Amino acid sequence: MGRGRSRFIERASWLLRLPLETPTIPFEDVRSGCTLWLKLDYLLPSGCTKDRMATNIVAYAIASGEVSPSTIVVEASSGSTSIALSMVCATVGVPFRAYMPKTVSGERVLMIRRLGGDVVLTPAGQGMDGAVAALLHDSGTEADLYAARQFENPRNVFAHQHTTGPELIQQVGVRLDGFVAGVGTGGTLMGVAHALRDHGYDTIIARAMPTATFTADGDPEVVGGIPGIVEGMSRLIDPDAVGLEDPVLVPEPEAMATAREFGRRGLGIGPSSGLNIAAARRLAARLGPGHHVGTILPDRMERYFSTALFDDVTAEL
């Protein structure tokens, strides 16, 4: 192995030693009489839980020889994974390219570009399918690309099974009766679920799922969706492997209102965190007083300034 390659491998090993631990705080939910345990993954370096997955995937791809200094790491993402990957790739000195639908907030594109990544914006009407198609096209025509494959890469689940889950269990200190999380890739939900089962817990584990609401005329209310929550793309969800319960359904306006509520409580979180807290409240209400329900707060509010999350406030300049 050449000296340059050896130094590159050392950087990958250093990545895996980064302290990515985040705190977990209790919230006494007076509505249900339960304690909600909120893991503050929005405090990770790029502002999102995706740092755990991105670090693990890139480090192991370098160690296995799949990524060299000249390799372009690529990913189709609605934003948070690409922000995390652009940060990790910049840290080890490899280029990164994101494929994203034009519906993503401008803040996300700016963050990726500031971290040195390239962005390919695909037609809005094609959604994430269009971003994936563009990535697959380039992967078939360009040499030396490495696709992170967040929706199917087992390293995604592995990262949460061996970091997020054990941290949550240790920090809570009591048996969790329930755990909920929204699904984009499914890595967080499956990873934490495996960790809970590894510890012998019979915790109720369920997906937090946003639902549309309708006007009196029967038309769907336009809220803006919950960024990062993608229906039908995960290849990592395996309900039988961890005993997933039926999803906890949360109306989109409730998820957004919850994110705003906890912002006023001092937690600068995004819409997916609002979804998770609202789902945890609903599961807690079902379980009854005295139970403990955990969830993850995935990302920070700064990447949502131009979205519906901030429709209720103004900046007077």
C-alpha positions in Angstrom: 0.0 0.0 0.0 1.4 3.4 -1.0 2.0 6.2 1.5 -0.8 8.3 0.1 -3.3 5.4 0.2 -2.2 4.7 3.8 -2.9 8.3 4.9 -6.2 8.2 3.2 -7.2 5.0 5.1 -6.0 6.6 8.3 -8.5 9.5 7.7 -11.3 7.0 7.2 -10.4 5.3 10.6 -10.3 8.8 12.2 -13.9 9.4 10.9 -15.1 6.3 12.8 -13.6 7.6 16.0 -15.4 11.0 15.9 -17.5 11.5 19.0 -21.0 11.7 17.6 -22.9 11.2 20.8 -25.9 13.5 21.5 -27.9 14.0 24.7 -31.3 12.7 25.5 -33.7 14.8 27.6 -36.9 13.8 29.4 -40.2 15.7 28.7 -43.1 15.2 31.1 -46.1 15.0 28.8 -49.1 16.2 30.9 -51.5 15.1 28.3 -50.7 11.4 28.7 -49.0 11.4 32.1 -46.0 9.7 30.4 -42.3 10.7 30.0 -41.2 11.3 26.5 -37.4 10.8 25.9 -36.1 13.1 23.2 -32.7 12.3 21.6 -31.3 15.6 20.3 -29.6 14.4 17.1 -30.1 17.9 15.6 -27.0 18.8 17.7 -24.7 16.7 15.5 -22.1 18.6 13.4 -24.1 19.1 10.2 -27.3 19.5 12.2 -28.8 16.2 11.5 -28.9 12.5 12.5 -27.7 11.6 9.0 -24.2 12.4 10.1 -24.1 8.9 11.7 -25.0 7.1 8.5 -22.8 9.3 6.3 -19.7 8.8 8.5 -20.2 5.1 8.6 -20.9 4.6 4.9 -18.0 6.8 3.7 -15.5 5.4 6.2 -16.1 1.8 5.3 -16.2 2.6 1.5 -12.7 4.1 1.9 -11.5 1.2 4.0 -12.8 -1.4 1.5 -11.2 0.4 -1.4 -14.5 1.4 -3.1 -13.6 5.1 -2.6 -10.3 6.6 -3.5 -9.2 10.3 -3.4 -10.4 10.7 -7.0 -13.8 9.0 -6.5 -16.9 11.1 -6.6 -19.4 10.1 -3.9 -22.9 10.6 -5.1 -26.4 10.3 -3.6 -30.0 11.1 -4.4 -31.5 12.9 -1.4 -34.1 15.4 -0.4 -31.3 17.3 1.4 -30.3 16.2 4.9 -28.3 13.1 3.8 -26.6 15.1 1.1 -25.6 17.8 3.6 -24.1 15.2 5.9 -22.3 13.5 3.0 -20.9 16.8 1.8 -19.5 17.5 5.2 -18.0 14.0 5.6 -16.5 14.0 2.1 -15.0 17.5 2.7 -13.4 16.2 5.9 -11.6 13.3 4.2 -11.0 15.2 0.9 -13.1 13.4 -1.6 -15.6 15.1 -4.0 -19.4 14.8 -3.5 -22.4 15.3 -5.8 -26.0 15.5 -4.7 -29.1 14.7 -6.9 -32.1 16.5 -5.5 -35.6 17.5 -6.8 -36.1 21.2 -7.3 -38.7 21.1 -4.5 -36.1 21.1 -1.8 -35.5 24.3 0.1 -32.8 26.7 -1.1 -31.1 26.6 2.3 -30.2 22.9 1.7 -28.7 23.6 -1.6 -26.6 26.5 -0.2 -25.4 24.3 2.7 -24.2 21.5 0.4 -22.4 24.0 -1.9 -20.8 25.8 1.0 -19.4 22.4 2.2 -17.9 21.9 -1.3 -20.5 19.6 -2.8 -22.0 19.8 -6.2 -25.8 19.8 -6.7 -27.8 18.4 -9.6 -31.4 19.6 -9.4 -34.0 17.4 -11.1 -37.5 18.2 -12.3 -39.9 19.0 -9.4 -42.7 17.0 -10.8 -40.6 13.8 -10.7 -39.9 14.0 -7.0 -37.3 11.7 -5.5 -37.8 9.2 -8.4 -36.4 11.8 -10.8 -33.3 12.3 -8.6 -32.7 8.6 -8.3 -33.1 8.2 -12.1 -30.5 11.0 -12.8 -28.1 9.4 -10.4 -28.5 6.0 -12.1 -28.0 7.5 -15.5 -24.7 9.1 -14.5 -23.6 6.0 -12.7 -23.9 4.1 -15.9 -22.0 6.7 -18.0 -19.3 8.1 -15.7 -16.3 6.2 -14.2 -15.2 6.3 -10.6 -18.5 7.2 -9.0 -19.6 5.7 -5.6 -23.3 5.7 -4.8 -24.0 5.8 -1.1 -27.4 4.1 -1.6 -29.0 5.4 1.6 -32.3 3.7 1.0 -30.7 0.2 0.8 -27.2 0.4 2.3 -27.1 -1.9 5.4 -24.4 0.5 6.9 -27.3 2.9 7.4 -29.0 0.5 9.8 -25.7 -0.6 11.3 -24.7 3.0 12.2 -27.9 3.5 14.3 -27.9 0.0 15.8 -24.4 0.6 17.2 -24.6 4.3 18.1 -28.0 5.9 18.3 -29.8 3.0 19.9 -27.2 2.1 22.6 -26.8 5.8 23.5 -30.6 6.2 23.9 -30.9 3.1 26.0 -28.0 4.1 28.3 -29.1 7.7 28.6 -32.8 6.9 29.4 -31.7 4.4 32.1 -35.2 2.7 32.3 -36.9 0.3 30.0 -38.6 2.1 27.1 -42.2 1.1 26.7 -42.4 2.6 23.2 -40.3 4.0 20.4 -41.4 5.9 17.3 -39.6 7.5 14.4 -40.5 8.8 10.9 -39.2 6.9 7.9 -37.2 8.3 5.1 -34.6 5.6 4.5 -35.8 3.6 7.5 -32.2 3.4 8.9 -32.9 5.2 12.2 -36.1 3.2 13.0 -34.6 -0.1 12.1 -31.2 0.6 13.8 -32.7 1.7 17.1 -35.3 -1.2 16.9 -32.5 -3.7 16.5 -30.6 -2.2 19.5 -33.7 -2.4 21.7 -34.2 -6.0 20.7 -30.5 -6.7 21.3 -31.0 -5.5 24.9 -34.0 -7.9 25.3 -36.6 -5.1 25.4 -40.2 -5.9 24.3 -40.7 -2.2 23.5 -43.5 -1.2 21.2 -41.8 0.1 18.1 -43.7 1.9 15.4 -43.3 4.2 12.4 -44.4 7.8 12.7 -46.4 8.5 9.6 -47.8 11.9 8.4 -51.3 12.0 7.0 -53.0 14.7 4.9 -56.0 16.6 6.3 -58.9 17.9 4.2 -61.1 21.0 4.0 -64.8 21.1 4.4 -65.1 20.8 0.6 -63.0 17.6 0.6 -59.9 19.1 -0.8 -56.5 18.3 0.8 -55.0 21.1 2.9 -51.6 22.1 1.6 -49.2 22.1 4.5 -45.9 21.5 2.6 -45.2 17.9 3.6 -42.7 16.7 6.1 -39.2 17.0 4.4 -37.2 13.8 4.6 -40.2 11.5 5.1 -40.4 9.6 1.8 -43.1 7.0 1.1 -42.2 3.7 -0.5 -38.4 4.2 -1.2 -36.9 2.4 1.8 -35.4 -1.1 1.2 -34.3 -1.3 4.8 -37.7 -1.6 6.6 -38.3 -5.2 7.7 -41.3 -5.3 10.1 -40.9 -9.0 10.9 -37.2 -8.7 11.9 -37.9 -6.3 14.8 -41.6 -6.7 15.4 -42.9 -3.3 14.1 -46.4 -2.4 15.2 -48.9 -0.5 13.0 -47.8 3.0 12.2 -48.8 5.9 14.4 -50.6 8.4 12.2 -50.1 12.1 12.7 -51.9 14.8 10.6 -49.4 17.1 9.0 -50.7 20.3 10.6 -50.3 18.6 14.0 -46.7 17.7 13.2 -45.9 21.2 12.1 -47.6 22.8 15.1 -45.6 20.5 17.4 -42.3 21.6 15.8 -43.3 25.2 16.4 -44.4 24.5 20.0 -41.1 22.9 20.9 -39.2 25.7 19.2 -40.9 28.0 21.7 -39.7 25.5 24.4 -36.1 26.1 23.2 -35.6 23.3 20.8 -34.7 24.6 17.3 -36.0 21.6 15.4 -37.4 20.9 11.9 -40.8 19.4 10.8 -39.7 15.7 11.0 -38.9 16.3 14.7 -42.4 17.7 15.2 -43.8 14.6 13.5 -41.8 12.3 15.9 -42.8 14.1 19.0 -46.4 14.2 18.0 -46.3 10.5 17.3 -44.6 9.8 20.6 -47.4 11.8 22.4 -50.1 9.7 20.5 -48.4 6.4 21.4 -48.0 7.6 25.0 -51.7 8.4 25.2 -52.5 4.9 24.0 -50.2 3.3 26.6 -51.6 5.3 29.5 -49.9 7.2 32.4 -46.5 6.2 33.8 -45.0 4.9 30.6 -41.8 5.9 28.8 -41.7 6.6 25.1 -38.6 7.5 23.1 -38.0 9.3 19.8 -35.3 11.1 17.8 -35.2 14.8 16.9 -33.5 14.4 13.5 -32.5 17.9 12.4 -32.3 21.7 13.0 -34.7 24.4 11.9 -32.2 26.5 9.9 -32.6 24.5 6.7 -36.4 25.3 6.7 -36.5 29.1 6.8 -38.2 29.3 3.4 -40.7 26.5 4.2 -44.1 26.2 5.8 -42.4 25.8 9.2 -41.9 29.6 9.3 -45.2 30.7 7.8 -46.4 31.9 11.1 -43.4 34.3 11.8 -41.9 37.2 9.9 -38.5 38.9 9.8 -38.8 42.7 9.7 -35.7 44.0 8.0 
